[in-house]
């Protein structure tokens, strides 16, 4: 577990090993969520990175008539 310090401007630096393992880059958008007494940062993904993430999903279900 890494420890970071909050600066007077309320900024933190994400340690290099974490940046490298998550392939984060400067200027990348992050979503921040306060959850159960902690802060979670979720890296945003480019739409091109999401291609194929639903591969294999089951599409065989009955649709409502107004949704066809």
DSSP file (Angstrom, degrees, kcal/mol; ACC not computed):
  #  RESIDUE AA STRUCTURE BP1 BP2  ACC     N-H-->O    O-->H-N    N-H-->O    O-->H-N    TCO  KAPPA ALPHA  PHI   PSI    X-CA   Y-CA   Z-CA
    1    1 A X              0   0    0      0, 0.0     2,-0.3     0, 0.0     0, 0.0   0.000 360.0 360.0 360.0 132.5    0.0    0.0    0.0
    2    2 A X        -     0   0    0     13,-0.0     2,-0.4     0, 0.0     0, 0.0  -0.676 360.0-144.1 -95.4 149.0    1.4    3.4   -1.0
    3    3 A X        -     0   0    0     -2,-0.3     2,-0.3     2,-0.0     0, 0.0  -0.946  17.7-175.5-113.7 134.9    1.0    6.6    1.1
    4    4 A X        -     0   0    0     -2,-0.4     2,-0.4    11,-0.0    10,-0.1  -0.864  18.4-130.5-124.5 161.5    0.5   10.0   -0.5
    5    5 A X        -     0   0    0     -2,-0.3     2,-0.5     8,-0.1     8,-0.3  -0.923  16.7-128.6-114.3 136.7    0.3   13.5    1.0
    6    6 A X        -     0   0    0     -2,-0.4     6,-0.2     6,-0.1     2,-0.0  -0.731  29.0-138.0 -82.9 126.1   -2.5   16.0    0.2
    7    7 A X    >   -     0   0    0      4,-2.7     3,-2.4    -2,-0.5    -1,-0.0  -0.240  29.1 -97.7 -77.1 169.9   -0.9   19.3   -0.8
    8    8 A X  T 3  S+     0   0    0      1,-0.3    -1,-0.1     2,-0.1    -2,-0.0   0.742 129.3  54.5 -59.9 -21.3   -2.2   22.7    0.4
    9    9 A X  T 3  S-     0   0    0      2,-0.1    -1,-0.3     0, 0.0    -2,-0.1   0.240 122.9-109.4 -94.0  13.1   -4.0   22.9   -2.9
   10   10 A X  S <  S+     0   0    0     -3,-2.4     2,-0.3     1,-0.2    -2,-0.1   0.839  73.1 140.9  62.4  37.1   -5.7   19.5   -2.2
   11   11 A X        -     0   0    0     -6,-0.0    -4,-2.7     2,-0.0     2,-0.3  -0.806  32.2-166.6-106.5 150.1   -3.6   17.7   -4.8
   12   12 A X        -     0   0    0     -2,-0.3     2,-0.5    -6,-0.2    -6,-0.1  -0.953  17.1-131.8-130.8 154.8   -2.1   14.2   -4.6
   13   13 A X        -     0   0    0     -2,-0.3     2,-0.5    -8,-0.3    -8,-0.1  -0.926  19.3-133.5-106.7 127.1    0.5   12.5   -6.8
   14   14 A X        -     0   0    0     -2,-0.5     5,-0.1     1,-0.1   -10,-0.0  -0.697  35.9-109.6 -78.1 122.7   -0.4    8.9   -7.9
   15   15 A X    >>  -     0   0    0     -2,-0.5     4,-2.4     1,-0.1     3,-0.7  -0.169  22.9-116.6 -57.4 146.1    2.8    6.9   -7.2
   16   16 A X  H 3> S+     0   0    0      1,-0.2     4,-3.1     2,-0.2     5,-0.3   0.858 111.0  56.1 -54.2 -44.8    4.6    5.7  -10.3
   17   17 A X  H 3> S+     0   0    0      1,-0.2     4,-2.2     2,-0.2    -1,-0.2   0.892 111.7  44.6 -58.9 -36.3    4.2    2.0   -9.8
   18   18 A X  H <> S+     0   0    0     -3,-0.7     4,-2.1     2,-0.2    -2,-0.2   0.921 113.0  50.3 -71.7 -44.2    0.4    2.5   -9.7
   19   19 A X  H  X>S+     0   0    0     -4,-2.4     5,-2.4     1,-0.2     4,-0.5   0.920 114.0  46.2 -57.9 -44.1    0.4    4.8  -12.7
   20   20 A X  H ><5S+     0   0    0     -4,-3.1     3,-0.7     3,-0.2    -2,-0.2   0.921 111.8  49.1 -67.0 -44.4    2.5    2.3  -14.7
   21   21 A X  H 3<5S+     0   0    0     -4,-2.2    -1,-0.2    -5,-0.3    -2,-0.2   0.834 119.0  38.9 -67.7 -31.1    0.4   -0.8  -13.7
   22   22 A X  H 3<5S-     0   0    0     -4,-2.1    -1,-0.2    -5,-0.1    -2,-0.2   0.421 107.1-126.9 -95.7   0.5   -2.9    1.0  -14.7
   23   23 A X  T <<5 +     0   0    0     -3,-0.7    -3,-0.2    -4,-0.5     2,-0.2   0.908  45.3 173.0  53.5  47.4   -1.3    2.7  -17.7
   24   24 A X      < -     0   0    0     -5,-2.4     2,-0.3    -6,-0.2    -1,-0.2  -0.539  11.7-163.3 -81.4 151.7   -2.4    6.2  -16.6
   25   25 A X    >   -     0   0    0     -2,-0.2     3,-1.9     0, 0.0     2,-0.1  -0.946  30.2 -84.0-136.3 158.3   -1.2    9.2  -18.5
   26   26 A X  T 3  S+     0   0    0     -2,-0.3     3,-0.1     1,-0.3     0, 0.0  -0.341 114.2  20.8 -61.7 134.2   -1.0   13.0  -17.9
   27   27 A X  T 3  S+     0   0    0      1,-0.3    -1,-0.3    -2,-0.1     2,-0.1   0.364  86.8 144.6  89.2  -4.6   -4.2   14.7  -18.7
   28   28 A X    <   -     0   0    0     -3,-1.9    -1,-0.3     1,-0.1     2,-0.2  -0.425  51.9-117.8 -68.7 140.4   -6.3   11.6  -18.4
   29   29 A X        -     0   0    0     -2,-0.1    15,-2.7    -3,-0.1     2,-0.4  -0.560  31.1-167.6 -78.2 141.6   -9.8   12.1  -17.0
   30   30 A X  E     -A   43   0A   0     13,-0.2     2,-0.4    -2,-0.2    13,-0.2  -0.977  16.6-136.6-129.3 143.4  -10.6   10.3  -13.8
   31   31 A X  E     -A   42   0A   0     11,-3.1    11,-3.2    -2,-0.4     2,-0.5  -0.849  20.4-154.8 -96.6 137.5  -14.0    9.8  -12.0
   32   32 A X  E     -A   41   0A   0     -2,-0.4     2,-0.4     9,-0.2     9,-0.2  -0.956  13.3-179.5-119.6 128.5  -13.9   10.4   -8.3
   33   33 A X  E     -A   40   0A   0      7,-2.6     7,-3.0    -2,-0.5     2,-0.6  -0.990  23.8-142.5-130.0 130.8  -16.4    8.7   -6.0
   34   34 A X  E     +A   39   0A   0     -2,-0.4     2,-0.4     5,-0.2     5,-0.2  -0.840  36.1 170.3 -87.2 120.9  -16.7    9.0   -2.2
   35   35 A X  E >   -A   38   0A   0      3,-3.0     3,-1.3    -2,-0.6    -2,-0.1  -0.965  55.7 -24.1-143.0 119.4  -17.6    5.5   -1.1
   36   36 A X  T 3  S-     0   0    0     -2,-0.4     3,-0.1     1,-0.3    -1,-0.1   0.858 126.6 -43.6  51.9  45.2  -17.9    4.0    2.4
   37   37 A X  T 3  S+     0   0    0      1,-0.3     2,-0.3     0, 0.0    -1,-0.3   0.618 124.4  84.7  80.4  12.8  -15.4    6.4    4.0
   38   38 A X  E <  S-A   35   0A   0     -3,-1.3    -3,-3.0     2,-0.0     2,-0.5  -0.907  73.4-118.1-139.5 168.8  -12.9    6.3    1.2
   39   39 A X  E     -A   34   0A   0     -2,-0.3     2,-0.5    -5,-0.2    -5,-0.2  -0.930  24.0-163.3-110.2 130.8  -12.2    8.0   -2.2
   40   40 A X  E     -A   33   0A   0     -7,-3.0    -7,-2.6    -2,-0.5     2,-0.5  -0.960   3.7-157.4-115.8 132.3  -12.1    5.9   -5.3
   41   41 A X  E     -A   32   0A   0     -2,-0.5     2,-0.5    -9,-0.2    -9,-0.2  -0.930   7.2-167.3-106.8 127.1  -10.6    7.1   -8.6
   42   42 A X  E     -A   31   0A   0    -11,-3.2   -11,-3.1    -2,-0.5     2,-0.1  -0.956  19.5-130.3-118.2 115.9  -11.8    5.4  -11.7
   43   43 A X  E     -A   30   0A   0     -2,-0.5   -13,-0.2   -13,-0.2     2,-0.2  -0.393  21.7-124.6 -66.5 137.3   -9.8    6.1  -14.9
   44   44 A X        -     0   0    0    -15,-2.7     2,-0.4    -2,-0.1    -1,-0.1  -0.484  24.0-142.9 -75.2 152.0  -11.8    7.1  -17.9
   45   45 A X        -     0   0    0     -2,-0.2     2,-0.1   -17,-0.0     5,-0.0  -0.916  13.9-115.0-118.8 145.0  -11.4    5.1  -21.1
   46   46 A X    >>  -     0   0    0     -2,-0.4     3,-1.1     1,-0.1     4,-0.7  -0.456  30.8-117.2 -69.3 149.5  -11.3    6.1  -24.7
   47   47 A X  G >4 S+     0   0    0      1,-0.3     3,-0.8     2,-0.2     4,-0.4   0.830 115.1  60.8 -59.5 -31.4  -14.3    4.8  -26.7
   48   48 A X  G >4 S+     0   0    0      1,-0.2     3,-0.8     2,-0.2    -1,-0.3   0.811  98.9  56.9 -66.7 -28.5  -11.8    2.9  -28.9
   49   49 A X  G <4 S+     0   0    0     -3,-1.1    -1,-0.2     1,-0.2    -2,-0.2   0.715 100.4  59.1 -72.9 -20.3  -10.6    0.9  -25.8
   50   50 A X  G X< S+     0   0    0     -3,-0.8     3,-2.1    -4,-0.7     4,-0.3   0.548  74.4 123.7 -86.7  -7.2  -14.2   -0.2  -25.1
   51   51 A X  T <  S+     0   0    0     -3,-0.8    -3,-0.0    -4,-0.4    -4,-0.0  -0.333  82.0   7.3 -59.3 126.5  -14.6   -2.0  -28.5
   52   52 A X  T >  S+     0   0    0     -2,-0.1     3,-1.6     1,-0.0    -1,-0.3   0.467  85.4 124.9  85.4   2.5  -15.5   -5.6  -28.0
   53   53 A X  T <  S+     0   0    0     -3,-2.1    -2,-0.1     1,-0.3    -1,-0.0   0.684  76.5  50.4 -72.3 -14.0  -16.0   -5.5  -24.2
   54   54 A X  T >  S+     0   0    0     -4,-0.3     3,-2.2     3,-0.1    -1,-0.3   0.271  78.8 139.5-100.6  10.2  -19.5   -6.9  -24.6
   55   55 A X  T <  S+     0   0    0     -3,-1.6    -4,-0.0     1,-0.3     0, 0.0  -0.311  70.8  20.0 -57.7 130.1  -18.4   -9.8  -26.8
   56   56 A X  T 3  S+     0   0    0      1,-0.3    -1,-0.3    -2,-0.0     2,-0.1   0.438  85.7 149.4  91.0  -0.5  -20.2  -12.9  -25.9
   57   57 A X    <   -     0   0    0     -3,-2.2     2,-0.6     1,-0.1    -1,-0.3  -0.414  54.7-110.2 -68.5 143.0  -23.1  -11.2  -24.2
   58   58 A X        +     0   0    0      1,-0.1    -1,-0.1    -2,-0.1     0, 0.0  -0.630  39.5 171.7 -76.6 117.4  -26.4  -13.0  -24.4
   59   59 A X        +     0   0    0     -2,-0.6     2,-1.5     1,-0.1    -1,-0.1   0.290  45.7 107.7-107.2   7.5  -28.8  -11.1  -26.7
   60   60 A X        +     0   0    0      2,-0.0     2,-0.3     0, 0.0    -1,-0.1  -0.631  47.9 118.2 -89.2  81.3  -31.5  -13.8  -26.8
   61   61 A X        -     0   0    0     -2,-1.5     2,-0.4     0, 0.0    -2,-0.0  -0.982  69.2 -99.0-142.0 154.9  -34.2  -12.2  -24.6
   62   62 A X        -     0   0    0     -2,-0.3     2,-0.3     1,-0.0    -2,-0.0  -0.587  37.8-149.8 -78.3 127.3  -37.8  -11.2  -25.3
   63   63 A X        -     0   0    0     -2,-0.4     2,-0.1     1,-0.1     5,-0.1  -0.656  20.4-107.0 -94.1 151.7  -38.2   -7.5  -26.0
   64   64 A X    >   -     0   0    0     -2,-0.3     3,-2.0     1,-0.1     4,-0.3  -0.468  33.8-113.6 -71.1 150.8  -41.2   -5.4  -25.2
   65   65 A X  G >  S+     0   0    0      1,-0.3     3,-1.1     2,-0.2    -1,-0.1   0.843 115.9  52.9 -58.4 -36.9  -43.2   -4.4  -28.3
   66   66 A X  G 3  S+     0   0    0      1,-0.2    -1,-0.3     2,-0.1    -2,-0.0   0.498 106.5  55.7 -79.0  -0.6  -42.5   -0.7  -27.9
   67   67 A X  G <         0   0    0     -3,-2.0    -1,-0.2     1,-0.1    -2,-0.2   0.332 360.0 360.0-109.6   4.6  -38.7   -1.5  -27.7
   68   68 A X    <         0   0    0     -3,-1.1    -1,-0.1    -4,-0.3    -2,-0.1   0.466 360.0 360.0 -81.7 360.0  -38.4   -3.4  -31.0
